[in-house]
Amino acid sequence: MPYRICKSFEIESGHMLSKHPGLCRFPHGHSRRVDVVLVADALDGQDMVCDFKTLKLALGPFLARFDHAMLINSADAMAAALAPLKERVVALEGVDPTTEVLAEKIYRFLESELRAGRVYRDERGLEYRFPQGVRVERVRVTETSSSWAEFAP
């Protein structure tokens, strides 16, 4: 039976859903929780699935793009108006920034990091890497206290 771990992150972000017929097409924000679940059939040499610090170092900079940012569809009519704020605007190519899309983007990014076999260094210069055999099982993004989306292919 596989072992599982979960690391949670929190980000504050706004979005507009240009394809939505209701109020969600207007700018609004969420305090999002991102839960990342990794799985392995065996523990590594430190008796872990993966050091939580590795997950933080790998995913932290990617999630920072979305923190205190406005997420929009690149085709949104408001994209040009938001151009002066480009430092904190994340335009997703041709898709609305739904919670489902965000969960998939995080999953795909983390999956690529595992495949790349990168070495991460913390503030003290210590090295961290994902152990062999670790897989991303799923990514869940909670949008409100009663709503979440999960990507788990």
C-alpha positions in Angstrom: 0.0 0.0 0.0 1.4 3.4 -0.9 2.3 6.1 1.5 0.8 9.6 1.1 1.7 13.0 2.3 -0.1 16.4 1.9 1.4 19.8 2.1 -0.9 22.8 2.2 -0.2 26.4 0.9 -2.3 29.5 1.2 -2.6 32.2 -1.5 -4.7 35.3 -1.8 -5.8 36.0 -5.4 -8.5 37.7 -7.5 -9.9 36.5 -10.7 -12.5 37.3 -13.3 -14.3 34.5 -15.3 -15.0 36.0 -18.7 -17.1 33.1 -19.8 -19.3 33.1 -16.8 -22.8 34.6 -17.2 -23.2 35.7 -13.6 -21.4 37.8 -11.0 -18.2 35.7 -11.3 -17.4 37.6 -14.5 -16.6 40.6 -12.4 -13.4 41.0 -10.4 -13.5 39.3 -7.0 -11.1 37.5 -4.8 -10.5 34.4 -2.7 -8.3 33.1 0.1 -7.3 29.9 -1.5 -5.8 26.8 0.1 -3.7 24.6 -2.1 -3.3 20.9 -1.0 -0.7 18.9 -2.8 -0.7 15.1 -2.3 2.4 13.1 -3.1 2.4 9.3 -3.1 5.2 6.7 -3.0 5.3 2.9 -2.8 8.2 3.0 -0.4 9.9 5.5 2.0 13.2 7.1 1.1 16.5 6.9 3.0 15.1 9.3 5.6 12.0 7.2 6.1 9.9 9.8 4.3 7.8 10.0 1.2 9.4 13.4 0.6 10.7 16.1 2.9 8.0 18.8 3.1 10.8 21.4 2.7 11.4 20.0 -0.8 7.7 20.7 -1.7 7.9 24.2 -0.3 11.1 25.0 -2.2 9.8 23.5 -5.5 6.3 24.9 -5.4 6.7 28.1 -3.4 8.1 30.4 -6.2 5.5 29.1 -8.7 2.6 29.8 -6.3 4.0 33.2 -5.5 3.1 34.3 -9.0 -0.6 33.9 -8.1 -0.4 35.4 -4.6 -1.9 38.9 -4.4 -2.4 38.8 -8.1 -5.4 39.1 -10.5 -5.9 36.0 -12.7 -7.6 36.6 -16.0 -8.2 34.9 -19.3 -5.8 36.3 -21.9 -8.8 36.9 -24.2 -10.7 38.8 -21.5 -11.9 42.2 -22.8 -10.4 43.7 -19.5 -6.9 42.4 -20.3 -5.8 45.7 -21.9 -7.2 47.8 -19.1 -5.2 45.7 -16.6 -1.9 46.0 -18.6 -0.5 48.8 -16.4 -0.7 46.3 -13.5 1.1 43.6 -15.3 3.4 42.9 -12.3 0.5 41.3 -10.5 -1.7 40.2 -13.4 -1.5 36.6 -14.5 -3.1 36.0 -17.9 -3.9 32.4 -18.7 -3.8 31.6 -22.4 -7.3 31.2 -23.7 -8.8 29.8 -20.5 -10.7 31.3 -17.6 -8.8 31.2 -14.3 -11.3 28.8 -12.6 -10.3 26.8 -9.6 -10.3 23.7 -11.7 -7.8 25.3 -14.2 -5.6 26.5 -11.3 -5.5 23.0 -9.8 -4.5 21.5 -13.1 -1.8 24.1 -13.7 -0.3 23.5 -10.2 -0.4 19.7 -10.8 1.3 19.9 -14.2 4.0 22.2 -12.9 4.8 20.0 -9.9 4.8 16.9 -12.1 7.3 18.5 -14.4 9.5 19.4 -11.4 9.5 15.8 -10.3 10.5 14.6 -13.8 13.3 17.2 -14.1 15.1 15.9 -11.0 16.0 19.4 -9.9 18.1 20.2 -6.8 16.6 22.9 -4.5 18.6 24.9 -2.0 17.3 26.5 1.1 18.4 29.7 2.7 21.3 27.9 4.4 22.5 26.2 1.2 21.2 22.8 2.1 20.2 20.6 -0.8 16.8 19.0 -1.3 15.4 16.9 -4.1 12.4 14.7 -4.7 13.2 11.0 -4.0 12.9 8.4 -6.8 9.5 6.9 -7.1 7.5 9.9 -5.7 4.4 10.8 -7.8 1.9 13.7 -7.6 -1.4 12.0 -6.7 -3.6 15.1 -6.8 -3.9 18.8 -6.2 -6.9 20.3 -4.5 -7.6 24.1 -4.5 -10.1 25.3 -2.0 -11.8 28.5 -3.1 -14.3 29.1 -0.3 -15.2 27.3 2.9 -17.7 25.2 0.9 -16.1 24.9 -2.5 -13.0 23.2 -3.9 -11.7 21.7 -7.1 -9.3 18.8 -7.5 -7.1 17.6 -10.4 -6.1 14.0 -10.2 -5.6 12.4 -13.6 
